[in-house]
Structures are given as structure tokens and as C-alpha cells.
């Protein structure tokens, strides 16, 4: 389970950095690396989105550990 947690966290961080680059510099790193809505960029966006949804479960686990 820890591998899944760390993978999801890494993808959420990648997504956050990408959104920060878009907001501050109008620079979409995923688009630059993988193309404008190519299959690969859609997969990256989808993985980041699923990781974000999975990261919601962190709130329940943090609450249970307190």
C-alpha cells in the first residue's frame, strides 16, 4: 500500500507543479513534453487526476492515526 501511496503523492505533486507553472508562467510542461492533447499527455493528465482522487483517502487515514 505504501508504494501506491507514494506513487499517488508523486503524481499529485507533478500535477501541482504543472498547475503552478501554468498559473505563474503560462507554461504547460505536460503539453511541452508530450504534445498538445496527444494520447500520452491525456494518459498523464488522467493519472494525475486519479492520483488526486486517491489522495482524498489520505484525510481518512490521517484522522484515524490521531
PyMOL commands that set and color helices and strands:
alter all, ss='L'
color gray80, all
select helices_A, chain A and resi 2-25+29-34+39-55+57-65
alter helices_A, ss='H'
color red, helices_A
deselect
rebuild
show_as cartoon
